[in-house]
Amino acid sequence: MAEQRHLNWRRLGRLAGVGYLVWCGLLFFLQDLLVFPTHLLPKATPRPADPRVRVWQLPVGDGAVVAWFAPHPTASATAPKPAVVFCHGNGEVIANLGHVVAAWHELGCSVLLPEYRGYGGCAGRPSERALIADARGFVALLARQPEVDPRRIVYHGRSLGGGVATGLAEVAPPAALILVSTFDNLSSLAPSYGVPPLLVRNPFRTDRRLPRLACPALLIHGTHDRLVPVAKGRRLHALVPTSQWLELPAGHNDLPRPEQRELFWGTVREFLDAASGR
């Protein structure tokens, strides 16, 4: 009887081991559906409603990836303005970011919205390396615009876009970097799915890149964020004590809340003023 129980436990152990390997395999091959949920997003990027917005393209394989450039209404070759490169979250597309453009225009900045491969009908498959490379190509175009001051280009990343913006900053240094609701690295989220971090193909190691940057950094995080816990943002701030840190009572997708917008954007304005020495 005891021997039979022992055999049963061994069988259960083997089944559990096989089940765990199957689970790890599924997440390894399907992880892009979680990191880049393009199947849940619009399949095409419409033309911008504002005729002043320019549509740029970079060739990608047999197609192209696009970006929208929204110059500030008063920007010109004789009076160039600062520009902001906004890298959006994994569940967003540039066609839905009019509120971001409006907020930055109020602060006197032109705005570049690079789209990601596979998003909004763009060609290619998204990956950490590809998104950073595409953003770098668009930034090179941005710096050549006569109404843009190339010395005052700022990167603003939200959630996954914070990982893109930090990777971009490593290869094309900005005047300043703003990270909102950004993780320290995607690998650190793997244990919450019951898998080892080494299975993550696109780790976005913001925690390694951020300390190597020379530009001023502002980090903003919601204390009620369940998707990217505030502890992740606090860790980034601890890694770069010279960074400016702001916590607000909000979650992941509602930061800033309506009553927090004045504080949020006021902090951004003060940060940029300090970064530019004004």
BAVO-110652 format. One record per residue (C-alpha): x, y, z; residue number from 1. Coordinates in Angstrom, 1 decimal. Each point is the difference from the previous one (the first is absolute). Layout:
<nodes>
<px: X py: Y pz: Z pafi: NUM>
...
</nodes>
This chain:
<nodes>
<px: 0.0 py: 0.0 pz: 0.0 pafi: 1>
<px: 2.8 py: 2.4 pz: 0.9 pafi: 2>
<px: 1.8 py: -0.8 pz: -3.2 pafi: 3>
<px: -3.2 py: 0.7 pz: -2.0 pafi: 4>
<px: -0.4 py: 3.4 pz: 1.7 pafi: 5>
<px: 3.6 py: 0.8 pz: -0.8 pafi: 6>
<px: -0.6 py: -0.9 pz: -3.7 pafi: 7>
<px: -3.1 py: 2.2 pz: -0.1 pafi: 8>
<px: 1.9 py: 2.9 pz: 1.4 pafi: 9>
<px: 2.7 py: -0.5 pz: -2.6 pafi: 10>
<px: -2.6 py: 0.0 pz: -2.8 pafi: 11>
<px: -1.6 py: 3.2 pz: 1.4 pafi: 12>
<px: 3.5 py: 1.6 pz: 0.2 pafi: 13>
<px: 0.7 py: -0.9 pz: -3.6 pafi: 14>
<px: -3.4 py: 1.3 pz: -1.2 pafi: 15>
<px: 0.6 py: 3.2 pz: 1.9 pafi: 16>
<px: 3.4 py: 0.4 pz: -1.5 pafi: 17>
<px: -1.3 py: -0.6 pz: -3.5 pafi: 18>
<px: -2.9 py: 2.4 pz: 0.6 pafi: 19>
<px: 2.4 py: 2.7 pz: 1.2 pafi: 20>
<px: 2.2 py: -0.5 pz: -3.1 pafi: 21>
<px: -3.1 py: 0.2 pz: -2.2 pafi: 22>
<px: -1.0 py: 3.3 pz: 1.8 pafi: 23>
<px: 3.5 py: 1.5 pz: -0.4 pafi: 24>
<px: 0.0 py: -1.0 pz: -3.7 pafi: 25>
<px: -3.4 py: 1.5 pz: -0.6 pafi: 26>
<px: 1.0 py: 3.3 pz: 1.6 pafi: 27>
<px: 3.3 py: 0.0 pz: -1.8 pafi: 28>
<px: -1.7 py: -0.2 pz: -3.4 pafi: 29>
<px: -3.0 py: 2.1 pz: 0.8 pafi: 30>
<px: 1.6 py: 2.7 pz: 2.1 pafi: 31>
<px: -0.1 py: 2.5 pz: -2.9 pafi: 32>
<px: -3.8 py: -0.1 pz: 0.2 pafi: 33>
<px: 0.3 py: 1.4 pz: 3.6 pafi: 34>
<px: 2.9 py: 2.4 pz: -0.7 pafi: 35>
<px: -1.2 py: 1.2 pz: -3.4 pafi: 36>
<px: -3.8 py: -0.6 pz: -0.1 pafi: 37>
<px: -0.4 py: 1.1 pz: -3.6 pafi: 38>
<px: -2.9 py: -2.4 pz: -0.5 pafi: 39>
<px: -2.1 py: 2.2 pz: 2.3 pafi: 40>
<px: 0.8 py: 3.3 pz: -1.8 pafi: 41>
<px: -1.1 py: 1.8 pz: -3.2 pafi: 42>
<px: 1.4 py: -1.6 pz: -3.2 pafi: 43>
<px: 0.6 py: 3.3 pz: -1.8 pafi: 44>
<px: 1.2 py: 3.5 pz: 0.8 pafi: 45>
<px: -2.3 py: 2.7 pz: -1.4 pafi: 46>
<px: 1.2 py: 3.2 pz: -1.4 pafi: 47>
<px: 0.4 py: 2.7 pz: 2.6 pafi: 48>
<px: -3.1 py: 2.2 pz: 0.5 pafi: 49>
<px: 2.3 py: 3.1 pz: 0.3 pafi: 50>
<px: 1.4 py: 0.9 pz: -3.4 pafi: 51>
<px: 3.1 py: 1.5 pz: 1.7 pafi: 52>
<px: 1.1 py: -3.4 pz: 1.2 pafi: 53>
<px: 2.6 py: -1.6 pz: -2.3 pafi: 54>
<px: 0.1 py: -3.8 pz: -0.6 pafi: 55>
<px: 3.5 py: -1.5 pz: -0.2 pafi: 56>
<px: 0.9 py: -3.5 pz: -1.1 pafi: 57>
<px: 3.0 py: -2.2 pz: 0.5 pafi: 58>
<px: 0.4 py: -3.1 pz: -2.2 pafi: 59>
<px: -0.5 py: -3.3 pz: 1.8 pafi: 60>
<px: 0.4 py: -3.1 pz: -2.1 pafi: 61>
<px: -2.8 py: 0.1 pz: -2.6 pafi: 62>
<px: -1.8 py: 2.8 pz: 1.6 pafi: 63>
<px: 0.6 py: 2.9 pz: 2.4 pafi: 64>
<px: -0.4 py: 1.3 pz: 3.5 pafi: 65>
<px: -1.5 py: 3.5 pz: 0.5 pafi: 66>
<px: 0.3 py: 2.9 pz: 2.4 pafi: 67>
<px: -2.0 py: 3.2 pz: 0.3 pafi: 68>
<px: 1.7 py: 3.3 pz: 0.5 pafi: 69>
<px: -2.2 py: 2.8 pz: 1.5 pafi: 70>
<px: 2.0 py: 3.2 pz: -0.1 pafi: 71>
<px: -0.9 py: 2.7 pz: 2.6 pafi: 72>
<px: -2.3 py: 2.6 pz: -1.7 pafi: 73>
<px: 2.6 py: 2.8 pz: 0.5 pafi: 74>
<px: 3.1 py: -2.1 pz: -0.8 pafi: 75>
<px: 2.0 py: 1.2 pz: -3.1 pafi: 76>
<px: 3.5 py: 0.0 pz: -1.4 pafi: 77>
<px: 0.6 py: 3.4 pz: 1.5 pafi: 78>
<px: -1.5 py: -1.0 pz: 3.4 pafi: 79>
<px: 0.7 py: -3.7 pz: 0.5 pafi: 80>
<px: -1.7 py: -1.7 pz: 2.9 pafi: 81>
<px: 0.9 py: -2.9 pz: 2.2 pafi: 82>
<px: -1.5 py: -3.4 pz: -1.0 pafi: 83>
<px: -1.2 py: -3.0 pz: 1.9 pafi: 84>
<px: 0.2 py: -3.6 pz: -1.2 pafi: 85>
<px: -2.9 py: -1.8 pz: 1.7 pafi: 86>
<px: 0.3 py: -3.8 pz: 0.1 pafi: 87>
<px: -3.3 py: -1.5 pz: 0.9 pafi: 88>
<px: -1.1 py: -3.0 pz: 2.0 pafi: 89>
<px: -0.5 py: -3.5 pz: -1.4 pafi: 90>
<px: -3.8 py: 0.4 pz: -0.2 pafi: 91>
<px: -0.1 py: 3.3 pz: -1.8 pafi: 92>
<px: 0.4 py: 1.3 pz: -3.6 pafi: 93>
<px: 1.1 py: 3.4 pz: -1.1 pafi: 94>
<px: -3.5 py: 0.8 pz: -1.5 pafi: 95>
<px: -1.4 py: 0.2 pz: 3.6 pafi: 96>
<px: 2.6 py: 2.4 pz: 1.4 pafi: 97>
<px: -1.5 py: 3.3 pz: -0.8 pafi: 98>
<px: -0.1 py: 0.9 pz: 3.7 pafi: 99>
<px: 3.8 py: -0.5 pz: 0.3 pafi: 100>
<px: 0.6 py: 2.3 pz: -3.0 pafi: 101>
<px: -2.3 py: 2.6 pz: 1.5 pafi: 102>
<px: 1.7 py: -0.1 pz: 3.4 pafi: 103>
<px: 3.5 py: 0.4 pz: -1.5 pafi: 104>
<px: -1.1 py: 2.8 pz: -2.3 pafi: 105>
<px: -1.2 py: 1.8 pz: 3.1 pafi: 106>
<px: 3.5 py: -0.3 pz: 1.3 pafi: 107>
<px: 1.4 py: 1.5 pz: -3.2 pafi: 108>
<px: 1.4 py: -3.2 pz: -1.5 pafi: 109>
<px: -0.4 py: -1.7 pz: -3.4 pafi: 110>
<px: -0.8 py: -3.8 pz: 0.3 pafi: 111>
<px: 1.2 py: -3.1 pz: -1.8 pafi: 112>
<px: -2.2 py: -3.1 pz: 0.3 pafi: 113>
<px: 1.9 py: -3.1 pz: -1.3 pafi: 114>
<px: -2.1 py: -3.0 pz: -0.6 pafi: 115>
<px: 1.2 py: -3.5 pz: 0.7 pafi: 116>
<px: 0.5 py: -2.8 pz: -2.5 pafi: 117>
<px: -3.2 py: -2.1 pz: -0.3 pafi: 118>
<px: -2.1 py: 2.7 pz: 1.5 pafi: 119>
<px: -2.7 py: 1.9 pz: -1.9 pafi: 120>
<px: 0.7 py: -1.8 pz: -3.2 pafi: 121>
<px: 3.8 py: 0.6 pz: 0.1 pafi: 122>
<px: 2.2 py: -2.7 pz: -1.6 pafi: 123>
<px: 2.2 py: -2.3 pz: 2.0 pafi: 124>
<px: -0.1 py: -1.6 pz: 3.4 pafi: 125>
<px: 0.6 py: 1.9 pz: 3.2 pafi: 126>
<px: 3.0 py: -0.7 pz: 2.1 pafi: 127>
<px: 2.2 py: 2.0 pz: 2.4 pafi: 128>
<px: 2.8 py: 0.4 pz: -2.5 pafi: 129>
<px: -2.3 py: 0.9 pz: -2.9 pafi: 130>
<px: -2.0 py: 2.6 pz: 1.9 pafi: 131>
<px: 3.1 py: 1.7 pz: 1.2 pafi: 132>
<px: 1.6 py: 0.0 pz: -3.4 pafi: 133>
<px: -3.1 py: 1.4 pz: -1.7 pafi: 134>
<px: -0.3 py: 2.8 pz: 2.6 pafi: 135>
<px: 3.6 py: 0.9 pz: -0.5 pafi: 136>
<px: -0.6 py: 0.3 pz: -3.8 pafi: 137>
<px: -3.0 py: 2.3 pz: 0.7 pafi: 138>
<px: 2.0 py: 2.1 pz: 2.4 pafi: 139>
<px: 2.7 py: 0.5 pz: -2.6 pafi: 140>
<px: -2.8 py: 1.4 pz: -2.3 pafi: 141>
<px: -1.3 py: 2.2 pz: 2.8 pafi: 142>
<px: 3.4 py: 1.5 pz: 0.7 pafi: 143>
<px: 0.2 py: 1.2 pz: -3.6 pafi: 144>
<px: -3.3 py: 1.9 pz: 0.0 pafi: 145>
<px: 0.7 py: 3.8 pz: -0.2 pafi: 146>
<px: -2.7 py: 0.8 pz: 2.6 pafi: 147>
<px: 1.5 py: -2.3 pz: 2.6 pafi: 148>
<px: 2.9 py: 0.9 pz: 2.3 pafi: 149>
<px: 2.1 py: -3.3 pz: -0.1 pafi: 150>
<px: 1.6 py: 0.9 pz: 3.3 pafi: 151>
<px: -3.4 py: -0.1 pz: 1.8 pafi: 152>
<px: -1.4 py: -3.3 pz: -1.0 pafi: 153>
<px: -1.7 py: -1.8 pz: 3.0 pafi: 154>
<px: -1.1 py: -3.6 pz: 0.2 pafi: 155>
<px: -3.3 py: -0.9 pz: 1.9 pafi: 156>
<px: -0.8 py: -3.6 pz: 0.4 pafi: 157>
<px: -3.1 py: -1.6 pz: 1.6 pafi: 158>
<px: -0.1 py: -3.6 pz: 1.3 pafi: 159>
<px: 1.7 py: -2.1 pz: -2.6 pafi: 160>
<px: 0.9 py: 3.2 pz: -1.9 pafi: 161>
<px: 2.2 py: 0.9 pz: 3.0 pafi: 162>
<px: 2.1 py: -3.0 pz: -0.9 pafi: 163>
<px: 0.1 py: 1.1 pz: -3.6 pafi: 164>
<px: 0.9 py: 3.6 pz: 0.9 pafi: 165>
<px: 2.8 py: -1.1 pz: 2.4 pafi: 166>
<px: 1.5 py: -2.3 pz: -2.7 pafi: 167>
<px: -0.3 py: 2.8 pz: -2.5 pafi: 168>
<px: 1.7 py: 2.4 pz: 2.5 pafi: 169>
<px: 3.0 py: -2.4 pz: 0.2 pafi: 170>
<px: 0.7 py: 0.2 pz: -3.8 pafi: 171>
<px: -1.3 py: 3.5 pz: -0.7 pafi: 172>
<px: 0.4 py: 2.2 pz: 3.2 pafi: 173>
<px: -2.9 py: 2.4 pz: 0.6 pafi: 174>
<px: 0.0 py: 3.3 pz: 1.9 pafi: 175>
<px: -2.2 py: -1.6 pz: 2.7 pafi: 176>
<px: -2.0 py: -3.2 pz: 0.6 pafi: 177>
<px: -3.4 py: -0.5 pz: 1.6 pafi: 178>
<px: -1.2 py: -3.4 pz: 1.0 pafi: 179>
<px: -3.6 py: -0.6 pz: 1.1 pafi: 180>
<px: -1.3 py: -3.3 pz: 1.4 pafi: 181>
<px: 3.2 py: -1.8 pz: -1.2 pafi: 182>
<px: 1.3 py: -3.3 pz: 1.2 pafi: 183>
<px: 3.6 py: -0.7 pz: 1.0 pafi: 184>
<px: 0.1 py: -3.0 pz: -2.4 pafi: 185>
<px: -2.5 py: -2.4 pz: -1.5 pafi: 186>
<px: 2.0 py: -2.9 pz: 1.3 pafi: 187>
<px: -0.9 py: 0.9 pz: 3.5 pafi: 188>
<px: -3.7 py: -0.5 pz: -0.8 pafi: 189>
<px: 0.6 py: -3.6 pz: -1.2 pafi: 190>
<px: -0.3 py: -1.6 pz: 3.5 pafi: 191>
<px: -3.5 py: 1.3 pz: 0.4 pafi: 192>
<px: -0.9 py: -2.3 pz: -3.0 pafi: 193>
<px: 1.9 py: -2.9 pz: 1.6 pafi: 194>
<px: 2.8 py: -0.1 pz: -2.5 pafi: 195>
<px: 3.8 py: 0.8 pz: 0.3 pafi: 196>
<px: 1.2 py: 3.5 pz: -1.1 pafi: 197>
<px: 2.4 py: -1.5 pz: -2.6 pafi: 198>
<px: -3.0 py: -1.0 pz: -2.2 pafi: 199>
<px: -0.8 py: 3.7 pz: -0.7 pafi: 200>
<px: 1.1 py: 0.8 pz: -3.6 pafi: 201>
<px: -0.4 py: 3.8 pz: 0.3 pafi: 202>
<px: 1.1 py: 0.9 pz: 3.6 pafi: 203>
<px: 0.2 py: 3.8 pz: -0.5 pafi: 204>
<px: 2.7 py: 0.4 pz: 2.7 pafi: 205>
<px: -0.9 py: 3.5 pz: 1.0 pafi: 206>
<px: 1.8 py: -0.6 pz: 3.3 pafi: 207>
<px: 3.3 py: -0.6 pz: -1.8 pafi: 208>
<px: -0.4 py: 2.8 pz: -2.5 pafi: 209>
<px: -1.3 py: 2.8 pz: 2.1 pafi: 210>
<px: 3.1 py: 0.3 pz: 2.3 pafi: 211>
<px: 2.2 py: 0.3 pz: -3.0 pafi: 212>
<px: -1.7 py: 3.1 pz: -1.4 pafi: 213>
<px: 1.3 py: 3.5 pz: 0.5 pafi: 214>
<px: -3.3 py: 1.8 pz: -0.6 pafi: 215>
<px: -2.3 py: 1.3 pz: 2.7 pafi: 216>
<px: -2.9 py: -2.4 pz: 0.8 pafi: 217>
<px: -3.5 py: 0.4 pz: 1.4 pafi: 218>
<px: -1.8 py: -3.2 pz: 1.2 pafi: 219>
<px: -3.7 py: 0.1 pz: 0.7 pafi: 220>
<px: -2.0 py: -3.0 pz: 1.3 pafi: 221>
<px: -3.4 py: -0.7 pz: 1.4 pafi: 222>
<px: -0.1 py: -1.5 pz: 3.5 pafi: 223>
<px: -3.0 py: -2.2 pz: -0.9 pafi: 224>
<px: 1.5 py: -1.4 pz: -3.1 pafi: 225>
<px: -0.8 py: -3.7 pz: -0.1 pafi: 226>
<px: 1.6 py: -0.8 pz: -3.4 pafi: 227>
<px: 3.4 py: 1.6 pz: 0.7 pafi: 228>
<px: 0.2 py: 0.3 pz: 3.8 pafi: 229>
<px: 1.3 py: 3.3 pz: 1.3 pafi: 230>
<px: 2.9 py: -2.0 pz: 1.6 pafi: 231>
<px: 1.4 py: -0.4 pz: -3.6 pafi: 232>
<px: 0.1 py: 3.8 pz: -0.5 pafi: 233>
<px: 1.5 py: 0.5 pz: 3.5 pafi: 234>
<px: 2.7 py: -2.4 pz: -0.9 pafi: 235>
<px: 0.9 py: 2.1 pz: -3.1 pafi: 236>
<px: 0.1 py: 3.1 pz: 2.1 pafi: 237>
<px: 2.3 py: -1.7 pz: 2.6 pafi: 238>
<px: 2.3 py: -1.0 pz: -2.8 pafi: 239>
<px: 0.2 py: 3.6 pz: -1.2 pafi: 240>
<px: -0.3 py: 2.2 pz: 3.2 pafi: 241>
<px: 0.5 py: 3.1 pz: -2.1 pafi: 242>
<px: -3.2 py: -0.7 pz: -1.9 pafi: 243>
<px: -3.2 py: 1.9 pz: 1.0 pafi: 244>
<px: -2.7 py: -2.1 pz: 1.5 pafi: 245>
<px: -3.8 py: 0.5 pz: 0.2 pafi: 246>
<px: -2.6 py: -2.4 pz: 1.3 pafi: 247>
<px: -3.7 py: 0.7 pz: -0.5 pafi: 248>
<px: -3.0 py: -2.0 pz: 1.4 pafi: 249>
<px: -1.0 py: -1.5 pz: -3.4 pafi: 250>
<px: 0.2 py: -3.4 pz: -1.8 pafi: 251>
<px: 1.7 py: -1.0 pz: -3.2 pafi: 252>
<px: -2.4 py: 1.2 pz: -2.6 pafi: 253>
<px: -1.5 py: 3.1 pz: 1.8 pafi: 254>
<px: 3.2 py: 1.9 pz: 0.7 pafi: 255>
<px: -0.5 py: 2.9 pz: 0.2 pafi: 256>
<px: -3.5 py: 0.1 pz: 1.3 pafi: 257>
<px: -2.0 py: 3.2 pz: -1.0 pafi: 258>
<px: 0.7 py: 1.6 pz: 3.4 pafi: 259>
<px: 3.7 py: -0.8 pz: -0.3 pafi: 260>
<px: 0.6 py: 1.5 pz: -3.4 pafi: 261>
<px: 1.1 py: 3.4 pz: 1.2 pafi: 262>
<px: 2.5 py: -1.5 pz: 2.4 pafi: 263>
<px: 1.2 py: -2.6 pz: -2.5 pafi: 264>
<px: 0.6 py: 2.5 pz: -2.9 pafi: 265>
<px: 1.2 py: 2.7 pz: 2.4 pafi: 266>
<px: 2.7 py: -2.4 pz: 1.3 pafi: 267>
<px: 1.0 py: -0.8 pz: -3.6 pafi: 268>
<px: 0.2 py: 3.7 pz: -0.8 pafi: 269>
<px: 2.2 py: 0.7 pz: 3.0 pafi: 270>
<px: 2.2 py: -3.0 pz: -0.8 pafi: 271>
<px: 0.6 py: 1.2 pz: -3.5 pafi: 272>
<px: 0.7 py: 3.6 pz: 1.1 pafi: 273>
<px: 2.6 py: -1.4 pz: 2.4 pafi: 274>
<px: 1.5 py: -2.3 pz: -2.6 pafi: 275>
<px: 0.3 py: 2.8 pz: -2.5 pafi: 276>
<px: 1.5 py: 2.4 pz: 2.5 pafi: 277>
<px: -2.8 py: 2.5 pz: -0.3 pafi: 278>
</nodes>
